[in-house]
Amino acid sequence: MSLRRLAVAAVLAFASVASADNLEVAAQTPKSGTDTVHGCYKSLGTMTQGTVDEFNTQGSCTEYCRGQEKVAAASNAKICYCGDVYPNSADLVDDDQCDEPCPGFDTQACGGLDTYTVYNTGLRVTVGEAEESSNSTSTTSTASATKTSSVSDAPASTSDTVETITASSEPDSDSSSGPNVAGIAAGVVVGVVCVSGIIGGIFFWLRRKRNAEIEEEHRRNAAVNAFISGGGKPPSSSGGLSMSDSRLDPVMNRRMSDGSIADNQDYSRRILRVRNADVQPDDSIV
């Protein structure tokens, strides 16, 4: 009896080991209307998370993605992903790295530790692949760590995916749209300086004009005082230079010519003379 139990246990152990080594099916030729395995990949490419199924299998995942009109699918434990293209071929790894049994069917592989079993959903035979990323070891989708137990009480495994976070280089719109405090302050200072300069210029111009008027008034007063005190000649307002009025100078009433001797007699009118008729007139007198 003990030998029988020992033999059964050995057979079951061998069967479990054999099934664990051959969970991942080799890549199959895509067929229209039928889901096929495309391979084991270490990244998802452009695929996104579709659903989380406690009993995830190859069939349930591909059926869900077909309903979403997606031509490619992938699974990792109980998480199903969908996409329009396969991951890049540079991320293809050996089939033995996808050794995680599917929760709903433990003889199928649903990815592995940071690996994914990729399928063709059967909607289209020819499917492209994503561009090669700079860091092929990181993925672009988010997923939480999960623990699943197989029907044969196999140890739980944890599947983690790496979330890629890209920092945005765009500037903060709130800070760029704020007012330029430095520019406003500079404008205010320049405006105050200009207004102060204009006011100062007007003040000095009025002061100089007032001083000129005061000086002119003093000059006129001095000229009048000099004339009244006996200067004889009224000075002009231009400061000290004056011209004599001929009506105030009796000498100017005489007939004078430049370069000739002054004559005391006025020949501008006829002179009546009385003389003796007996006296012979002198012809020399005209």
C-alpha positions as CSV (number, residue, x, y, z in Angstrom):
1,M,0.0,0.0,0.0
2,S,2.8,2.3,0.8
3,L,4.5,1.4,-2.4
4,R,1.4,2.4,-4.4
5,R,1.2,5.7,-2.7
6,L,4.8,6.4,-3.3
7,A,4.5,5.5,-7.0
8,V,1.4,7.8,-7.4
9,A,3.2,10.7,-5.7
10,A,6.2,10.2,-8.0
11,V,4.0,10.2,-11.1
12,L,2.2,13.4,-10.0
13,A,5.5,15.1,-9.2
14,F,7.0,14.2,-12.5
15,A,3.8,15.3,-14.3
16,S,3.8,18.7,-12.5
17,V,7.5,19.2,-13.3
18,A,7.0,18.3,-16.9
19,S,4.0,20.6,-17.3
20,A,5.8,23.4,-15.6
21,D,8.7,23.1,-18.1
22,N,6.4,23.1,-21.1
23,L,3.7,25.7,-20.1
24,E,4.7,28.2,-22.8
25,V,3.7,27.1,-26.3
26,A,6.1,27.9,-29.1
27,A,5.1,30.7,-31.5
28,Q,2.4,29.7,-33.8
29,T,1.4,30.8,-37.3
30,P,-1.5,33.3,-37.0
31,K,-4.9,32.2,-38.3
32,S,-7.9,34.3,-39.0
33,G,-10.7,33.8,-36.5
34,T,-8.5,31.8,-34.1
35,D,-6.3,33.0,-31.2
36,T,-2.6,31.8,-31.4
37,V,0.5,32.3,-29.3
38,H,2.9,34.8,-30.7
39,G,5.8,34.4,-28.2
40,C,7.2,35.4,-24.8
41,Y,8.2,39.1,-24.4
42,K,9.9,41.1,-21.7
43,S,7.8,44.2,-22.5
44,L,4.3,45.2,-23.6
45,G,5.3,47.7,-26.3
46,T,2.2,50.0,-26.7
47,M,-0.3,47.6,-25.2
48,T,-2.5,48.8,-22.3
49,Q,-4.2,47.0,-19.5
50,G,-7.6,45.7,-20.4
51,T,-9.0,43.7,-17.6
52,V,-8.2,41.7,-14.5
53,D,-9.7,38.2,-14.4
54,E,-9.3,35.9,-11.4
55,F,-9.6,33.0,-13.8
56,N,-7.6,34.4,-16.7
57,T,-6.6,32.1,-19.6
58,Q,-5.4,32.5,-23.2
59,G,-9.0,32.1,-24.5
60,S,-10.6,34.6,-22.1
61,C,-7.9,37.3,-22.7
62,T,-8.0,37.0,-26.5
63,E,-11.8,37.0,-26.4
64,Y,-11.9,40.2,-24.4
65,C,-9.4,41.9,-26.7
66,R,-11.4,40.8,-29.8
67,G,-14.4,42.5,-28.3
68,Q,-12.3,45.7,-28.0
69,E,-11.4,45.4,-31.7
70,K,-7.7,44.8,-30.8
71,V,-5.5,42.5,-32.9
72,A,-2.9,41.7,-30.2
73,A,-3.3,40.5,-26.6
74,A,-1.0,39.6,-23.7
75,S,-1.3,38.2,-20.3
76,N,0.6,38.2,-17.1
77,A,-1.0,36.1,-14.4
78,K,-4.6,37.4,-14.0
79,I,-4.0,40.7,-15.9
80,C,-5.0,40.9,-19.6
81,Y,-3.5,43.5,-22.0
82,C,-4.7,44.6,-25.4
83,G,-3.1,46.5,-28.3
84,D,-2.9,47.2,-32.0
85,V,0.6,45.9,-32.5
86,Y,3.0,43.3,-31.1
87,P,5.9,44.4,-28.8
88,N,9.1,45.0,-30.6
89,S,11.0,41.9,-31.7
90,A,14.0,43.0,-29.8
91,D,12.1,42.3,-26.6
92,L,11.4,38.7,-27.5
93,V,12.8,36.2,-24.9
94,D,13.1,32.4,-24.5
95,D,9.8,30.6,-24.0
96,D,10.9,29.1,-20.7
97,Q,10.9,32.6,-19.2
98,C,7.1,32.6,-19.4
99,D,6.5,29.9,-16.8
100,E,3.5,31.4,-14.8
101,P,0.5,29.1,-15.0
102,C,-2.8,30.8,-16.0
103,P,-5.1,31.1,-13.0
104,G,-8.0,29.6,-15.0
105,F,-6.1,26.9,-16.7
106,D,-2.8,25.8,-15.2
107,T,-1.5,24.0,-18.2
108,Q,-1.2,27.2,-20.1
109,A,1.4,29.9,-19.5
110,C,0.3,33.5,-18.7
111,G,3.6,35.3,-18.7
112,G,6.2,35.1,-16.0
113,L,8.4,37.2,-13.8
114,D,8.4,40.5,-15.7
115,T,7.5,38.7,-18.9
116,Y,4.3,38.4,-21.0
117,T,2.7,35.8,-23.2
118,V,1.6,37.6,-26.3
119,Y,-1.3,36.4,-28.6
120,N,-2.8,37.1,-31.9
121,T,-6.6,37.5,-31.4
122,G,-7.4,36.3,-34.9
123,L,-8.9,39.5,-36.2
124,R,-6.0,40.0,-38.5
125,V,-3.2,37.8,-39.6
126,T,-0.7,40.5,-40.4
127,V,0.2,42.6,-37.4
128,G,3.0,45.1,-37.0
129,E,5.3,45.7,-34.0
130,A,6.0,48.6,-31.8
131,E,9.1,50.8,-32.2
132,E,12.1,49.8,-30.2
133,S,12.3,51.8,-26.9
134,S,15.6,53.2,-25.5
135,N,15.1,51.1,-22.3
136,S,13.5,47.8,-23.4
137,T,13.5,46.5,-19.8
138,S,10.8,49.0,-18.7
139,T,7.2,48.9,-19.7
140,T,4.7,51.6,-20.4
141,S,1.7,50.2,-18.5
142,T,0.9,50.1,-14.8
143,A,0.0,47.0,-12.9
144,S,0.0,46.1,-9.2
145,A,1.8,43.1,-7.8
146,T,-0.3,40.0,-7.6
147,K,-0.2,36.7,-6.0
148,T,-1.8,33.6,-7.4
149,S,-2.0,30.0,-6.2
150,S,-2.3,27.1,-8.6
151,V,-4.7,24.2,-8.2
152,S,-1.8,21.9,-7.2
153,D,-0.9,24.3,-4.2
154,A,2.1,25.6,-6.1
155,P,4.0,28.4,-4.4
156,A,2.5,31.9,-5.1
157,S,4.5,34.0,-7.5
158,T,4.5,37.8,-7.7
159,S,4.4,39.6,-11.0
160,D,5.6,43.2,-11.0
161,T,5.6,45.7,-13.8
162,V,7.7,48.8,-13.9
163,E,5.9,52.1,-14.4
164,T,7.7,54.6,-16.6
165,I,7.2,58.2,-15.5
166,T,8.1,60.9,-18.0
167,A,8.6,64.3,-16.6
168,S,7.0,67.1,-18.6
169,S,9.3,69.8,-19.9
170,E,6.5,72.2,-20.5
171,P,6.8,75.4,-18.4
172,D,4.2,76.2,-15.8
173,S,1.5,78.2,-17.5
174,D,0.6,80.0,-14.3
175,S,4.1,81.3,-13.7
176,S,4.6,82.4,-17.3
177,S,1.3,84.2,-17.5
178,G,1.9,86.2,-14.3
179,P,2.9,89.9,-14.6
180,N,6.6,90.9,-15.0
181,V,7.2,92.6,-11.7
182,A,10.8,93.7,-12.7
183,G,9.5,95.3,-16.0
184,I,6.7,97.1,-14.2
185,A,9.1,98.5,-11.5
186,A,11.6,99.7,-14.1
187,G,8.8,101.4,-16.1
188,V,7.6,103.2,-12.9
189,V,11.1,104.4,-12.0
190,V,11.7,105.7,-15.6
191,G,8.4,107.5,-15.6
192,V,9.1,109.2,-12.2
193,V,12.5,110.3,-13.4
194,C,11.1,111.8,-16.7
195,V,8.3,113.6,-14.9
196,S,10.8,115.0,-12.3
197,G,13.1,116.2,-15.1
198,I,10.3,118.0,-16.9
199,I,9.1,119.7,-13.7
200,G,12.7,120.7,-12.8
201,G,13.3,122.1,-16.3
202,I,10.1,124.2,-16.2
203,F,11.0,125.5,-12.7
204,F,14.5,126.7,-13.8
205,W,13.2,128.2,-17.0
206,L,10.6,130.3,-15.1
207,R,13.2,131.3,-12.5
208,R,15.6,132.5,-15.2
209,K,12.9,134.4,-17.0
210,R,11.9,136.1,-13.7
211,N,15.6,137.0,-13.0
212,A,15.9,138.5,-16.5
213,E,12.8,140.6,-16.0
214,I,14.1,141.8,-12.6
215,E,17.5,142.8,-14.2
216,E,15.7,144.6,-17.0
217,E,13.6,146.5,-14.6
218,H,16.6,147.5,-12.5
219,R,18.4,148.7,-15.7
220,R,15.5,150.9,-16.7
221,N,15.2,152.4,-13.2
222,A,18.9,153.2,-13.2
223,A,18.6,154.9,-16.6
224,V,15.7,157.0,-15.5
225,N,17.5,158.0,-12.3
226,A,20.6,159.0,-14.3
227,F,18.5,161.1,-16.6
228,I,16.6,162.9,-13.8
229,S,19.8,163.6,-11.9
230,G,21.2,165.6,-14.8
231,G,22.8,163.3,-17.2
232,G,21.3,165.3,-20.0
233,K,20.8,162.4,-22.3
234,P,18.2,159.8,-21.6
235,P,19.7,156.4,-21.9
236,S,18.1,153.7,-23.9
237,S,16.7,150.6,-22.4
238,S,19.5,148.6,-24.0
239,G,21.9,149.6,-21.3
240,G,24.0,152.8,-21.3
241,L,24.0,153.7,-25.1
242,S,21.9,156.7,-25.9
243,M,21.3,159.1,-28.7
244,S,20.9,162.9,-28.3
245,D,17.7,164.6,-29.5
246,S,18.7,167.5,-31.9
247,R,15.8,169.5,-30.5
248,L,17.5,169.7,-27.1
249,D,20.8,170.8,-28.6
250,P,20.8,174.4,-30.0
251,V,24.0,173.9,-31.8
252,M,22.3,171.2,-34.0
253,N,20.0,173.9,-35.3
254,R,22.8,175.5,-37.2
255,R,23.5,174.5,-40.8
256,M,26.5,172.2,-40.8
257,S,28.1,170.1,-43.3
258,D,30.7,167.5,-43.0
259,G,34.2,168.8,-43.6
260,S,33.2,172.5,-43.7
261,I,33.5,175.5,-41.3
262,A,30.4,176.4,-39.4
263,D,28.7,179.6,-40.6
264,N,27.0,181.8,-38.1
265,Q,24.7,183.3,-40.6
266,D,21.6,181.6,-42.0
267,Y,21.5,181.8,-45.8
268,S,18.4,179.8,-46.1
269,R,16.2,182.9,-46.5
270,R,16.6,186.3,-48.1
271,I,18.2,189.1,-46.0
272,L,17.0,192.7,-46.2
273,R,19.8,195.2,-46.0
274,V,19.6,199.0,-45.7
275,R,22.4,201.0,-47.3
276,N,23.2,204.6,-48.4
277,A,22.4,205.4,-52.1
278,D,25.3,207.7,-52.4
279,V,27.8,205.1,-51.5
280,Q,29.0,203.1,-54.4
281,P,28.1,199.6,-53.8
282,D,31.0,197.1,-53.6
283,D,30.7,194.6,-56.3
284,S,32.6,192.1,-54.3
285,I,29.7,191.8,-52.0
286,V,27.2,189.4,-53.3
